[in-house]
Amino acid sequence: MFFANRPSEPIYLQFDKEISDDTKIKISWREGASNGGSAILEYFVFFAEASSEFIELAKGLTLTEYTTAVPLKPGSTYTFKVKA
């Protein structure tokens, strides 16, 4: 039986200024340096407002981009992270 290692964190997380506004944000990323020996099956997206705890925003994503419809507060700082 074969067990893959944990994949590297996705890299180059960025947001698309052309799509993003006060009501949504589009982010994209690239697969990390190592897939752990197996194809990446899904991605998970998390976000936090200011210094709050991270909340899972999406799971089961197969593409390396995501557009959220979560209303964003103008002037607030948001942090996003992606896991494979």
mmCIF file of the N, C-alpha and C atoms, coordinates in Angstrom:
data_MODEL
# 
_entry.id   MODEL 
# 
loop_
_atom_site.group_PDB 
_atom_site.id 
_atom_site.type_symbol 
_atom_site.label_atom_id 
_atom_site.label_alt_id 
_atom_site.label_comp_id 
_atom_site.label_asym_id 
_atom_site.label_entity_id 
_atom_site.label_seq_id 
_atom_site.pdbx_PDB_ins_code 
_atom_site.Cartn_x 
_atom_site.Cartn_y 
_atom_site.Cartn_z 
_atom_site.occupancy 
_atom_site.B_iso_or_equiv 
_atom_site.pdbx_formal_charge 
_atom_site.auth_seq_id 
_atom_site.auth_comp_id 
_atom_site.auth_asym_id 
_atom_site.auth_atom_id 
_atom_site.pdbx_PDB_model_num 
ATOM 1   N N  . MET A 1 1  ? 0.850   -1.180 0.000   1.00 0.00 ? 1  MET A N  1 
ATOM 2   C CA . MET A 1 1  ? 0.000   0.000  0.000   1.00 0.00 ? 1  MET A CA 1 
ATOM 3   C C  . MET A 1 1  ? 0.891   1.238  0.000   1.00 0.00 ? 1  MET A C  1 
ATOM 4   N N  . PHE A 1 2  ? 0.545   2.249  -0.783  1.00 0.00 ? 2  PHE A N  1 
ATOM 5   C CA . PHE A 1 2  ? 1.327   3.476  -0.922  1.00 0.00 ? 2  PHE A CA 1 
ATOM 6   C C  . PHE A 1 2  ? 0.630   4.625  -0.200  1.00 0.00 ? 2  PHE A C  1 
ATOM 7   N N  . PHE A 1 3  ? 1.382   5.355  0.600   1.00 0.00 ? 3  PHE A N  1 
ATOM 8   C CA . PHE A 1 3  ? 0.853   6.542  1.268   1.00 0.00 ? 3  PHE A CA 1 
ATOM 9   C C  . PHE A 1 3  ? 1.668   7.748  0.818   1.00 0.00 ? 3  PHE A C  1 
ATOM 10  N N  . ALA A 1 4  ? 1.004   8.730  0.290   1.00 0.00 ? 4  ALA A N  1 
ATOM 11  C CA . ALA A 1 4  ? 1.695   9.949  -0.149  1.00 0.00 ? 4  ALA A CA 1 
ATOM 12  C C  . ALA A 1 4  ? 2.035   10.810 1.055   1.00 0.00 ? 4  ALA A C  1 
ATOM 13  N N  . ASN A 1 5  ? 3.073   11.610 0.925   1.00 0.00 ? 5  ASN A N  1 
ATOM 14  C CA . ASN A 1 5  ? 3.434   12.577 1.951   1.00 0.00 ? 5  ASN A CA 1 
ATOM 15  C C  . ASN A 1 5  ? 2.536   13.794 1.823   1.00 0.00 ? 5  ASN A C  1 
ATOM 16  N N  . ARG A 1 6  ? 2.523   14.600 2.831   1.00 0.00 ? 6  ARG A N  1 
ATOM 17  C CA . ARG A 1 6  ? 1.744   15.837 2.799   1.00 0.00 ? 6  ARG A CA 1 
ATOM 18  C C  . ARG A 1 6  ? 2.326   16.750 1.718   1.00 0.00 ? 6  ARG A C  1 
ATOM 19  N N  . PRO A 1 7  ? 1.477   17.338 0.874   1.00 0.00 ? 7  PRO A N  1 
ATOM 20  C CA . PRO A 1 7  ? 1.986   18.241 -0.164  1.00 0.00 ? 7  PRO A CA 1 
ATOM 21  C C  . PRO A 1 7  ? 2.488   19.557 0.420   1.00 0.00 ? 7  PRO A C  1 
ATOM 22  N N  . SER A 1 8  ? 3.358   20.222 -0.325  1.00 0.00 ? 8  SER A N  1 
ATOM 23  C CA . SER A 1 8  ? 3.823   21.553 0.069   1.00 0.00 ? 8  SER A CA 1 
ATOM 24  C C  . SER A 1 8  ? 2.663   22.532 0.008   1.00 0.00 ? 8  SER A C  1 
ATOM 25  N N  . GLU A 1 9  ? 2.779   23.609 0.781   1.00 0.00 ? 9  GLU A N  1 
ATOM 26  C CA . GLU A 1 9  ? 1.756   24.659 0.737   1.00 0.00 ? 9  GLU A CA 1 
ATOM 27  C C  . GLU A 1 9  ? 1.713   25.268 -0.657  1.00 0.00 ? 9  GLU A C  1 
ATOM 28  N N  . PRO A 1 10 ? 0.524   25.579 -1.157  1.00 0.00 ? 10 PRO A N  1 
ATOM 29  C CA . PRO A 1 10 ? 0.436   26.292 -2.434  1.00 0.00 ? 10 PRO A CA 1 
ATOM 30  C C  . PRO A 1 10 ? 1.206   27.607 -2.355  1.00 0.00 ? 10 PRO A C  1 
ATOM 31  N N  . ILE A 1 11 ? 1.692   28.076 -3.505  1.00 0.00 ? 11 ILE A N  1 
ATOM 32  C CA . ILE A 1 11 ? 2.530   29.270 -3.549  1.00 0.00 ? 11 ILE A CA 1 
ATOM 33  C C  . ILE A 1 11 ? 1.915   30.336 -4.459  1.00 0.00 ? 11 ILE A C  1 
ATOM 34  N N  . TYR A 1 12 ? 2.489   31.519 -4.412  1.00 0.00 ? 12 TYR A N  1 
ATOM 35  C CA . TYR A 1 12 ? 2.090   32.652 -5.249  1.00 0.00 ? 12 TYR A CA 1 
ATOM 36  C C  . TYR A 1 12 ? 0.609   32.997 -5.109  1.00 0.00 ? 12 TYR A C  1 
ATOM 37  N N  . LEU A 1 13 ? 0.113   32.995 -3.897  1.00 0.00 ? 13 LEU A N  1 
ATOM 38  C CA . LEU A 1 13 ? -1.277  33.394 -3.655  1.00 0.00 ? 13 LEU A CA 1 
ATOM 39  C C  . LEU A 1 13 ? -1.398  34.881 -3.978  1.00 0.00 ? 13 LEU A C  1 
ATOM 40  N N  . GLN A 1 14 ? -2.322  35.215 -4.865  1.00 0.00 ? 14 GLN A N  1 
ATOM 41  C CA . GLN A 1 14 ? -2.507  36.608 -5.259  1.00 0.00 ? 14 GLN A CA 1 
ATOM 42  C C  . GLN A 1 14 ? -3.979  36.877 -5.544  1.00 0.00 ? 14 GLN A C  1 
ATOM 43  N N  . PHE A 1 15 ? -4.347  38.145 -5.528  1.00 0.00 ? 15 PHE A N  1 
ATOM 44  C CA . PHE A 1 15 ? -5.724  38.474 -5.857  1.00 0.00 ? 15 PHE A CA 1 
ATOM 45  C C  . PHE A 1 15 ? -5.783  39.246 -7.163  1.00 0.00 ? 15 PHE A C  1 
ATOM 46  N N  . ASP A 1 16 ? -6.903  39.097 -7.841  1.00 0.00 ? 16 ASP A N  1 
ATOM 47  C CA . ASP A 1 16 ? -7.116  39.717 -9.142  1.00 0.00 ? 16 ASP A CA 1 
ATOM 48  C C  . ASP A 1 16 ? -7.821  41.053 -8.937  1.00 0.00 ? 16 ASP A C  1 
ATOM 49  N N  . LYS A 1 17 ? -7.108  42.148 -9.136  1.00 0.00 ? 17 LYS A N  1 
ATOM 50  C CA . LYS A 1 17 ? -7.655  43.485 -8.918  1.00 0.00 ? 17 LYS A CA 1 
ATOM 51  C C  . LYS A 1 17 ? -8.786  43.811 -9.888  1.00 0.00 ? 17 LYS A C  1 
ATOM 52  N N  . GLU A 1 18 ? -8.778  43.201 -11.055 1.00 0.00 ? 18 GLU A N  1 
ATOM 53  C CA . GLU A 1 18 ? -9.812  43.472 -12.061 1.00 0.00 ? 18 GLU A CA 1 
ATOM 54  C C  . GLU A 1 18 ? -11.162 42.875 -11.671 1.00 0.00 ? 18 GLU A C  1 
ATOM 55  N N  . ILE A 1 19 ? -11.166 41.792 -10.946 1.00 0.00 ? 19 ILE A N  1 
ATOM 56  C CA . ILE A 1 19 ? -12.404 41.095 -10.552 1.00 0.00 ? 19 ILE A CA 1 
ATOM 57  C C  . ILE A 1 19 ? -12.834 41.499 -9.148  1.00 0.00 ? 19 ILE A C  1 
ATOM 58  N N  . SER A 1 20 ? -11.913 41.819 -8.280  1.00 0.00 ? 20 SER A N  1 
ATOM 59  C CA . SER A 1 20 ? -12.190 42.063 -6.864  1.00 0.00 ? 20 SER A CA 1 
ATOM 60  C C  . SER A 1 20 ? -12.797 43.444 -6.631  1.00 0.00 ? 20 SER A C  1 
ATOM 61  N N  . ASP A 1 21 ? -13.731 43.494 -5.676  1.00 0.00 ? 21 ASP A N  1 
ATOM 62  C CA . ASP A 1 21 ? -14.336 44.762 -5.256  1.00 0.00 ? 21 ASP A CA 1 
ATOM 63  C C  . ASP A 1 21 ? -14.833 44.601 -3.819  1.00 0.00 ? 21 ASP A C  1 
ATOM 64  N N  . ASP A 1 22 ? -15.747 45.465 -3.369  1.00 0.00 ? 22 ASP A N  1 
ATOM 65  C CA . ASP A 1 22 ? -16.229 45.403 -1.979  1.00 0.00 ? 22 ASP A CA 1 
ATOM 66  C C  . ASP A 1 22 ? -17.088 44.181 -1.682  1.00 0.00 ? 22 ASP A C  1 
ATOM 67  N N  . THR A 1 23 ? -17.563 43.494 -2.702  1.00 0.00 ? 23 THR A N  1 
ATOM 68  C CA . THR A 1 23 ? -18.464 42.362 -2.473  1.00 0.00 ? 23 THR A CA 1 
ATOM 69  C C  . THR A 1 23 ? -17.835 41.011 -2.762  1.00 0.00 ? 23 THR A C  1 
ATOM 70  N N  . LYS A 1 24 ? -16.678 41.016 -3.393  1.00 0.00 ? 24 LYS A N  1 
ATOM 71  C CA . LYS A 1 24 ? -16.039 39.741 -3.725  1.00 0.00 ? 24 LYS A CA 1 
ATOM 72  C C  . LYS A 1 24 ? -14.542 39.942 -3.959  1.00 0.00 ? 24 LYS A C  1 
ATOM 73  N N  . ILE A 1 25 ? -13.831 38.832 -3.900  1.00 0.00 ? 25 ILE A N  1 
ATOM 74  C CA . ILE A 1 25 ? -12.406 38.856 -4.197  1.00 0.00 ? 25 ILE A CA 1 
ATOM 75  C C  . ILE A 1 25 ? -12.061 37.558 -4.921  1.00 0.00 ? 25 ILE A C  1 
ATOM 76  N N  . LYS A 1 26 ? -11.265 37.691 -5.956  1.00 0.00 ? 26 LYS A N  1 
ATOM 77  C CA . LYS A 1 26 ? -10.801 36.517 -6.690  1.00 0.00 ? 26 LYS A CA 1 
ATOM 78  C C  . LYS A 1 26 ? -9.333  36.301 -6.342  1.00 0.00 ? 26 LYS A C  1 
ATOM 79  N N  . ILE A 1 27 ? -9.014  35.083 -5.900  1.00 0.00 ? 27 ILE A N  1 
ATOM 80  C CA . ILE A 1 27 ? -7.634  34.733 -5.589  1.00 0.00 ? 27 ILE A CA 1 
ATOM 81  C C  . ILE A 1 27 ? -7.207  33.566 -6.472  1.00 0.00 ? 27 ILE A C  1 
ATOM 82  N N  . SER A 1 28 ? -5.921  33.475 -6.689  1.00 0.00 ? 28 SER A N  1 
ATOM 83  C CA . SER A 1 28 ? -5.367  32.349 -7.437  1.00 0.00 ? 28 SER A CA 1 
ATOM 84  C C  . SER A 1 28 ? -4.036  31.970 -6.805  1.00 0.00 ? 28 SER A C  1 
ATOM 85  N N  . TRP A 1 29 ? -3.563  30.789 -7.124  1.00 0.00 ? 29 TRP A N  1 
ATOM 86  C CA . TRP A 1 29 ? -2.323  30.280 -6.546  1.00 0.00 ? 29 TRP A CA 1 
ATOM 87  C C  . TRP A 1 29 ? -1.752  29.218 -7.476  1.00 0.00 ? 29 TRP A C  1 
ATOM 88  N N  . ARG A 1 30 ? -0.556  28.756 -7.134  1.00 0.00 ? 30 ARG A N  1 
ATOM 89  C CA . ARG A 1 30 ? 0.095   27.672 -7.861  1.00 0.00 ? 30 ARG A CA 1 
ATOM 90  C C  . ARG A 1 30 ? 0.369   26.531 -6.897  1.00 0.00 ? 30 ARG A C  1 
ATOM 91  N N  . GLU A 1 31 ? 0.439   25.348 -7.459  1.00 0.00 ? 31 GLU A N  1 
ATOM 92  C CA . GLU A 1 31 ? 0.781   24.176 -6.665  1.00 0.00 ? 31 GLU A CA 1 
ATOM 93  C C  . GLU A 1 31 ? 2.155   24.389 -6.047  1.00 0.00 ? 31 GLU A C  1 
ATOM 94  N N  . GLY A 1 32 ? 2.338   23.904 -4.822  1.00 0.00 ? 32 GLY A N  1 
ATOM 95  C CA . GLY A 1 32 ? 3.608   24.053 -4.130  1.00 0.00 ? 32 GLY A CA 1 
ATOM 96  C C  . GLY A 1 32 ? 4.727   23.251 -4.779  1.00 0.00 ? 32 GLY A C  1 
ATOM 97  N N  . ALA A 1 33 ? 5.909   23.329 -4.197  1.00 0.00 ? 33 ALA A N  1 
ATOM 98  C CA . ALA A 1 33 ? 7.099   22.679 -4.746  1.00 0.00 ? 33 ALA A CA 1 
ATOM 99  C C  . ALA A 1 33 ? 6.955   21.164 -4.848  1.00 0.00 ? 33 ALA A C  1 
ATOM 100 N N  . SER A 1 34 ? 6.187   20.568 -3.943  1.00 0.00 ? 34 SER A N  1 
ATOM 101 C CA . SER A 1 34 ? 6.022   19.114 -3.946  1.00 0.00 ? 34 SER A CA 1 
ATOM 102 C C  . SER A 1 34 ? 4.547   18.763 -3.788  1.00 0.00 ? 34 SER A C  1 
ATOM 103 N N  . ASN A 1 35 ? 4.088   17.808 -4.575  1.00 0.00 ? 35 ASN A N  1 
ATOM 104 C CA . ASN A 1 35 ? 2.705   17.355 -4.424  1.00 0.00 ? 35 ASN A CA 1 
ATOM 105 C C  . ASN A 1 35 ? 2.601   16.185 -3.450  1.00 0.00 ? 35 ASN A C  1 
ATOM 106 N N  . GLY A 1 36 ? 3.707   15.832 -2.823  1.00 0.00 ? 36 GLY A N  1 
ATOM 107 C CA . GLY A 1 36 ? 3.704   14.763 -1.828  1.00 0.00 ? 36 GLY A CA 1 
ATOM 108 C C  . GLY A 1 36 ? 3.720   13.373 -2.428  1.00 0.00 ? 36 GLY A C  1 
ATOM 109 N N  . GLY A 1 37 ? 3.923   13.275 -3.736  1.00 0.00 ? 37 GLY A N  1 
ATOM 110 C CA . GLY A 1 37 ? 3.983   11.968 -4.377  1.00 0.00 ? 37 GLY A CA 1 
ATOM 111 C C  . GLY A 1 37 ? 2.667   11.523 -4.982  1.00 0.00 ? 37 GLY A C  1 
ATOM 112 N N  . SER A 1 38 ? 1.687   12.382 -4.985  1.00 0.00 ? 38 SER A N  1 
ATOM 113 C CA . SER A 1 38 ? 0.378   12.047 -5.536  1.00 0.00 ? 38 SER A CA 1 
ATOM 114 C C  . SER A 1 38 ? -0.263  13.321 -6.077  1.00 0.00 ? 38 SER A C  1 
ATOM 115 N N  . ALA A 1 39 ? -1.138  13.185 -7.036  1.00 0.00 ? 39 ALA A N  1 
ATOM 116 C CA . ALA A 1 39 ? -1.823  14.358 -7.589  1.00 0.00 ? 39 ALA A CA 1 
ATOM 117 C C  . ALA A 1 39 ? -2.630  15.063 -6.502  1.00 0.00 ? 39 ALA A C  1 
ATOM 118 N N  . ILE A 1 40 ? -2.687  16.396 -6.566  1.00 0.00 ? 40 ILE A N  1 
ATOM 119 C CA . ILE A 1 40 ? -3.501  17.170 -5.628  1.00 0.00 ? 40 ILE A CA 1 
ATOM 120 C C  . ILE A 1 40 ? -4.959  16.947 -6.002  1.00 0.00 ? 40 ILE A C  1 
ATOM 121 N N  . LEU A 1 41 ? -5.748  16.484 -5.069  1.00 0.00 ? 41 LEU A N  1 
ATOM 122 C CA . LEU A 1 41 ? -7.156  16.192 -5.339  1.00 0.00 ? 41 LEU A CA 1 
ATOM 123 C C  . LEU A 1 41 ? -8.072  17.376 -5.064  1.00 0.00 ? 41 LEU A C  1 
ATOM 124 N N  . GLU A 1 42 ? -7.706  18.182 -4.067  1.00 0.00 ? 42 GLU A N  1 
ATOM 125 C CA . GLU A 1 42 ? -8.567  19.310 -3.736  1.00 0.00 ? 42 GLU A CA 1 
ATOM 126 C C  . GLU A 1 42 ? -7.808  20.361 -2.938  1.00 0.00 ? 42 GLU A C  1 
ATOM 127 N N  . TYR A 1 43 ? -8.330  21.572 -2.992  1.00 0.00 ? 43 TYR A N  1 
ATOM 128 C CA . TYR A 1 43 ? -7.779  22.693 -2.234  1.00 0.00 ? 43 TYR A CA 1 
ATOM 129 C C  . TYR A 1 43 ? -8.821  23.207 -1.261  1.00 0.00 ? 43 TYR A C  1 
ATOM 130 N N  . PHE A 1 44 ? -8.337  23.797 -0.178  1.00 0.00 ? 44 PHE A N  1 
ATOM 131 C CA . PHE A 1 44 ? -9.179  24.412 0.836   1.00 0.00 ? 44 PHE A CA 1 
ATOM 132 C C  . PHE A 1 44 ? -8.764  25.873 0.960   1.00 0.00 ? 44 PHE A C  1 
ATOM 133 N N  . VAL A 1 45 ? -9.729  26.774 1.020   1.00 0.00 ? 45 VAL A N  1 
ATOM 134 C CA . VAL A 1 45 ? -9.450  28.203 1.141   1.00 0.00 ? 45 VAL A CA 1 
ATOM 135 C C  . VAL A 1 45 ? -9.968  28.677 2.493   1.00 0.00 ? 45 VAL A C  1 
ATOM 136 N N  . PHE A 1 46 ? -9.142  29.435 3.202   1.00 0.00 ? 46 PHE A N  1 
ATOM 137 C CA . PHE A 1 46 ? -9.483  29.992 4.503   1.00 0.00 ? 46 PHE A CA 1 
ATOM 138 C C  . PHE A 1 46 ? -9.282  31.498 4.457   1.00 0.00 ? 46 PHE A C  1 
ATOM 139 N N  . PHE A 1 47 ? -10.018 32.218 5.310   1.00 0.00 ? 47 PHE A N  1 
ATOM 140 C CA . PHE A 1 47 ? -9.790  33.659 5.409   1.00 0.00 ? 47 PHE A CA 1 
ATOM 141 C C  . PHE A 1 47 ? -9.998  34.121 6.831   1.00 0.00 ? 47 PHE A C  1 
ATOM 142 N N  . ALA A 1 48 ? -9.401  35.255 7.140   1.00 0.00 ? 48 ALA A N  1 
ATOM 143 C CA . ALA A 1 48 ? -9.558  35.882 8.452   1.00 0.00 ? 48 ALA A CA 1 
ATOM 144 C C  . ALA A 1 48 ? -9.635  37.382 8.238   1.00 0.00 ? 48 ALA A C  1 
ATOM 145 N N  . GLU A 1 49 ? -10.482 38.029 9.017   1.00 0.00 ? 49 GLU A N  1 
ATOM 146 C CA . GLU A 1 49 ? -10.562 39.480 8.988   1.00 0.00 ? 49 GLU A CA 1 
ATOM 147 C C  . GLU A 1 49 ? -9.703  40.024 10.114  1.00 0.00 ? 49 GLU A C  1 
ATOM 148 N N  . ALA A 1 50 ? -8.819  40.946 9.773   1.00 0.00 ? 50 ALA A N  1 
ATOM 149 C CA . ALA A 1 50 ? -7.891  41.542 10.748  1.00 0.00 ? 50 ALA A CA 1 
ATOM 150 C C  . ALA A 1 50 ? -7.149  40.413 11.463  1.00 0.00 ? 50 ALA A C  1 
ATOM 151 N N  . SER A 1 51 ? -7.225  40.349 12.785  1.00 0.00 ? 51 SER A N  1 
ATOM 152 C CA . SER A 1 51 ? -6.488  39.320 13.533  1.00 0.00 ? 51 SER A CA 1 
ATOM 153 C C  . SER A 1 51 ? -7.408  38.214 14.033  1.00 0.00 ? 51 SER A C  1 
ATOM 154 N N  . SER A 1 52 ? -8.573  38.058 13.426  1.00 0.00 ? 52 SER A N  1 
ATOM 155 C CA . SER A 1 52 ? -9.512  37.001 13.826  1.00 0.00 ? 52 SER A CA 1 
ATOM 156 C C  . SER A 1 52 ? -8.973  35.629 13.448  1.00 0.00 ? 52 SER A C  1 
ATOM 157 N N  . GLU A 1 53 ? -9.646  34.588 13.925  1.00 0.00 ? 53 GLU A N  1 
ATOM 158 C CA . GLU A 1 53 ? -9.272  33.223 13.578  1.00 0.00 ? 53 GLU A CA 1 
ATOM 159 C C  . GLU A 1 53 ? -9.645  32.941 12.128  1.00 0.00 ? 53 GLU A C  1 
ATOM 160 N N  . PHE A 1 54 ? -8.910  32.032 11.499  1.00 0.00 ? 54 PHE A N  1 
ATOM 161 C CA . PHE A 1 54 ? -9.221  31.645 10.128  1.00 0.00 ? 54 PHE A CA 1 
ATOM 162 C C  . PHE A 1 54 ? -10.505 30.836 10.077  1.00 0.00 ? 54 PHE A C  1 
ATOM 163 N N  . ILE A 1 55 ? -11.294 31.096 9.052   1.00 0.00 ? 55 ILE A N  1 
ATOM 164 C CA . ILE A 1 55 ? -12.560 30.403 8.819   1.00 0.00 ? 55 ILE A CA 1 
ATOM 165 C C  . ILE A 1 55 ? -12.459 29.727 7.461   1.00 0.00 ? 55 ILE A C  1 
ATOM 166 N N  . GLU A 1 56 ? -12.899 28.463 7.397   1.00 0.00 ? 56 GLU A N  1 
ATOM 167 C CA . GLU A 1 56 ? -12.894 27.768 6.111   1.00 0.00 ? 56 GLU A CA 1 
ATOM 168 C C  . GLU A 1 56 ? -13.935 28.407 5.205   1.00 0.00 ? 56 GLU A C  1 
ATOM 169 N N  . LEU A 1 57 ? -13.495 28.837 4.052   1.00 0.00 ? 57 LEU A N  1 
ATOM 170 C CA . LEU A 1 57 ? -14.362 29.521 3.103   1.00 0.00 ? 57 LEU A CA 1 
ATOM 171 C C  . LEU A 1 57 ? -14.825 28.574 2.003   1.00 0.00 ? 57 LEU A C  1 
ATOM 172 N N  . ALA A 1 58 ? -13.953 27.663 1.589   1.00 0.00 ? 58 ALA A N  1 
ATOM 173 C CA . ALA A 1 58 ? -14.298 26.722 0.526   1.00 0.00 ? 58 ALA A CA 1 
ATOM 174 C C  . ALA A 1 58 ? -13.465 25.457 0.667   1.00 0.00 ? 58 ALA A C  1 
ATOM 175 N N  . LYS A 1 59 ? -14.026 24.349 0.223   1.00 0.00 ? 59 LYS A N  1 
ATOM 176 C CA . LYS A 1 59 ? -13.293 23.086 0.224   1.00 0.00 ? 59 LYS A CA 1 
ATOM 177 C C  . LYS A 1 59 ? -13.664 22.310 -1.028  1.00 0.00 ? 59 LYS A C  1 
ATOM 178 N N  . GLY A 1 60 ? -12.850 21.349 -1.358  1.00 0.00 ? 60 GLY A N  1 
ATOM 179 C CA . GLY A 1 60 ? -13.126 20.525 -2.521  1.00 0.00 ? 60 GLY A CA 1 
ATOM 180 C C  . GLY A 1 60 ? -12.856 21.211 -3.851  1.00 0.00 ? 60 GLY A C  1 
ATOM 181 N N  . LEU A 1 61 ? -12.060 22.289 -3.831  1.00 0.00 ? 61 LEU A N  1 
ATOM 182 C CA . LEU A 1 61 ? -11.759 23.006 -5.066  1.00 0.00 ? 61 LEU A CA 1 
ATOM 183 C C  . LEU A 1 61 ? -10.737 22.221 -5.878  1.00 0.00 ? 61 LEU A C  1 
ATOM 184 N N  . THR A 1 62 ? -10.969 22.116 -7.165  1.00 0.00 ? 62 THR A N  1 
ATOM 185 C CA . THR A 1 62 ? -10.021 21.407 -8.023  1.00 0.00 ? 62 THR A CA 1 
ATOM 186 C C  . THR A 1 62 ? -9.234  22.360 -8.912  1.00 0.00 ? 62 THR A C  1 
ATOM 187 N N  . LEU A 1 63 ? -9.667  23.610 -9.015  1.00 0.00 ? 63 LEU A N  1 
ATOM 188 C CA . LEU A 1 63 ? -8.943  24.624 -9.779  1.00 0.00 ? 63 LEU A CA 1 
ATOM 189 C C  . LEU A 1 63 ? -8.039  25.418 -8.837  1.00 0.00 ? 63 LEU A C  1 
ATOM 190 N N  . THR A 1 64 ? -7.062  26.100 -9.388  1.00 0.00 ? 64 THR A N  1 
ATOM 191 C CA . THR A 1 64 ? -6.149  26.903 -8.572  1.00 0.00 ? 64 THR A CA 1 
ATOM 192 C C  . THR A 1 64 ? -6.575  28.374 -8.559  1.00 0.00 ? 64 THR A C  1 
ATOM 193 N N  . GLU A 1 65 ? -7.877  28.578 -8.466  1.00 0.00 ? 65 GLU A N  1 
ATOM 194 C CA . GLU A 1 65 ? -8.431  29.923 -8.312  1.00 0.00 ? 65 GLU A CA 1 
ATOM 195 C C  . GLU A 1 65 ? -9.792  29.812 -7.638  1.00 0.00 ? 65 GLU A C  1 
ATOM 196 N N  . TYR A 1 66 ? -10.185 30.913 -7.013  1.00 0.00 ? 66 TYR A N  1 
ATOM 197 C CA . TYR A 1 66 ? -11.463 30.924 -6.309  1.00 0.00 ? 66 TYR A CA 1 
ATOM 198 C C  . TYR A 1 66 ? -11.955 32.362 -6.224  1.00 0.00 ? 66 TYR A C  1 
ATOM 199 N N  . THR A 1 67 ? -13.246 32.557 -6.485  1.00 0.00 ? 67 THR A N  1 
ATOM 200 C CA . THR A 1 67 ? -13.864 33.863 -6.308  1.00 0.00 ? 67 THR A CA 1 
ATOM 201 C C  . THR A 1 67 ? -14.881 33.738 -5.190  1.00 0.00 ? 67 THR A C  1 
ATOM 202 N N  . THR A 1 68 ? -14.704 34.523 -4.147  1.00 0.00 ? 68 THR A N  1 
ATOM 203 C CA . THR A 1 68 ? -15.596 34.485 -3.006  1.00 0.00 ? 68 THR A CA 1 
ATOM 204 C C  . THR A 1 68 ? -16.681 35.548 -3.157  1.00 0.00 ? 68 THR A C  1 
ATOM 205 N N  . ALA A 1 69 ? -17.865 35.237 -2.684  1.00 0.00 ? 69 ALA A N  1 
ATOM 206 C CA . ALA A 1 69 ? -18.975 36.190 -2.711  1.00 0.00 ? 69 ALA A CA 1 
ATOM 207 C C  . ALA A 1 69 ? -19.232 36.732 -1.310  1.00 0.00 ? 69 ALA A C  1 
ATOM 208 N N  . VAL A 1 70 ? -18.283 36.548 -0.404  1.00 0.00 ? 70 VAL A N  1 
ATOM 209 C CA . VAL A 1 70 ? -18.429 37.043 0.963   1.00 0.00 ? 70 VAL A CA 1 
ATOM 210 C C  . VAL A 1 70 ? -18.341 38.570 0.937   1.00 0.00 ? 70 VAL A C  1 
ATOM 211 N N  . PRO A 1 71 ? -19.328 39.257 1.522   1.00 0.00 ? 71 PRO A N  1 
ATOM 212 C CA . PRO A 1 71 ? -19.237 40.728 1.548   1.00 0.00 ? 71 PRO A CA 1 
ATOM 213 C C  . PRO A 1 71 ? -18.000 41.172 2.333   1.00 0.00 ? 71 PRO A C  1 
ATOM 214 N N  . LEU A 1 72 ? -17.218 42.023 1.729   1.00 0.00 ? 72 LEU A N  1 
ATOM 215 C CA . LEU A 1 72 ? -16.012 42.534 2.361   1.00 0.00 ? 72 LEU A CA 1 
ATOM 216 C C  . LEU A 1 72 ? -16.248 43.957 2.830   1.00 0.00 ? 72 LEU A C  1 
ATOM 217 N N  . LYS A 1 73 ? -15.694 44.295 3.989   1.00 0.00 ? 73 LYS A N  1 
ATOM 218 C CA . LYS A 1 73 ? -15.862 45.628 4.554   1.00 0.00 ? 73 LYS A CA 1 
ATOM 219 C C  . LYS A 1 73 ? -14.759 46.546 4.046   1.00 0.00 ? 73 LYS A C  1 
ATOM 220 N N  . PRO A 1 74 ? -15.124 47.644 3.403   1.00 0.00 ? 74 PRO A N  1 
ATOM 221 C CA . PRO A 1 74 ? -14.094 48.579 2.935   1.00 0.00 ? 74 PRO A CA 1 
ATOM 222 C C  . PRO A 1 74 ? -13.208 49.033 4.098   1.00 0.00 ? 74 PRO A C  1 
ATOM 223 N N  . GLY A 1 75 ? -11.909 49.080 3.865   1.00 0.00 ? 75 GLY A N  1 
ATOM 224 C CA . GLY A 1 75 ? -10.970 49.514 4.887   1.00 0.00 ? 75 GLY A CA 1 
ATOM 225 C C  . GLY A 1 75 ? -10.505 48.411 5.819   1.00 0.00 ? 75 GLY A C  1 
ATOM 226 N N  . SER A 1 76 ? -11.125 47.226 5.746   1.00 0.00 ? 76 SER A N  1 
ATOM 227 C CA . SER A 1 76 ? -10.713 46.109 6.596   1.00 0.00 ? 76 SER A CA 1 
ATOM 228 C C  . SER A 1 76 ? -9.575  45.338 5.937   1.00 0.00 ? 76 SER A C  1 
ATOM 229 N N  . THR A 1 77 ? -8.784  44.677 6.751   1.00 0.00 ? 77 THR A N  1 
ATOM 230 C CA . THR A 1 77 ? -7.686  43.859 6.251   1.00 0.00 ? 77 THR A CA 1 
ATOM 231 C C  . THR A 1 77 ? -8.088  42.396 6.328   1.00 0.00 ? 77 THR A C  1 
ATOM 232 N N  . TYR A 1 78 ? -7.911  41.683 5.236   1.00 0.00 ? 78 TYR A N  1 
ATOM 233 C CA . TYR A 1 78 ? -8.242  40.262 5.175   1.00 0.00 ? 78 TYR A CA 1 
ATOM 234 C C  . TYR A 1 78 ? -6.992  39.466 4.839   1.00 0.00 ? 78 TYR A C  1 
ATOM 235 N N  . THR A 1 79 ? -6.883  38.288 5.429   1.00 0.00 ? 79 THR A N  1 
ATOM 236 C CA . THR A 1 79 ? -5.796  37.379 5.135   1.00 0.00 ? 79 THR A CA 1 
ATOM 237 C C  . THR A 1 79 ? -6.402  36.082 4.616   1.00 0.00 ? 79 THR A C  1 
ATOM 238 N N  . PHE A 1 80 ? -5.868  35.602 3.517   1.00 0.00 ? 80 PHE A N  1 
ATOM 239 C CA . PHE A 1 80 ? -6.333  34.345 2.935   1.00 0.00 ? 80 PHE A CA 1 
ATOM 240 C C  . PHE A 1 80 ? -5.201  33.335 2.967   1.00 0.00 ? 80 PHE A C  1 
ATOM 241 N N  . LYS A 1 81 ? -5.551  32.052 3.086   1.00 0.00 ? 81 LYS A N  1 
ATOM 242 C CA . LYS A 1 81 ? -4.561  30.998 2.965   1.00 0.00 ? 81 LYS A CA 1 
ATOM 243 C C  . LYS A 1 81 ? -5.215  29.825 2.261   1.00 0.00 ? 81 LYS A C  1 
ATOM 244 N N  . VAL A 1 82 ? -4.384  29.044 1.591   1.00 0.00 ? 82 VAL A N  1 
ATOM 245 C CA . VAL A 1 82 ? -4.859  27.911 0.807   1.00 0.00 ? 82 VAL A CA 1 
ATOM 246 C C  . VAL A 1 82 ? -4.059  26.685 1.238   1.00 0.00 ? 82 VAL A C  1 
ATOM 247 N N  . LYS A 1 83 ? -4.751  25.565 1.395   1.00 0.00 ? 83 LYS A N  1 
ATOM 248 C CA . LYS A 1 83 ? -4.096  24.286 1.708   1.00 0.00 ? 83 LYS A CA 1 
ATOM 249 C C  . LYS A 1 83 ? -4.483  23.274 0.659   1.00 0.00 ? 83 LYS A C  1 
ATOM 250 N N  . ALA A 1 84 ? -3.559  22.368 0.386   1.00 0.00 ? 84 ALA A N  1 
ATOM 251 C CA . ALA A 1 84 ? -3.812  21.298 -0.580  1.00 0.00 ? 84 ALA A CA 1 
ATOM 252 C C  . ALA A 1 84 ? -4.143  20.027 0.167   1.00 0.00 ? 84 ALA A C  1 
# 
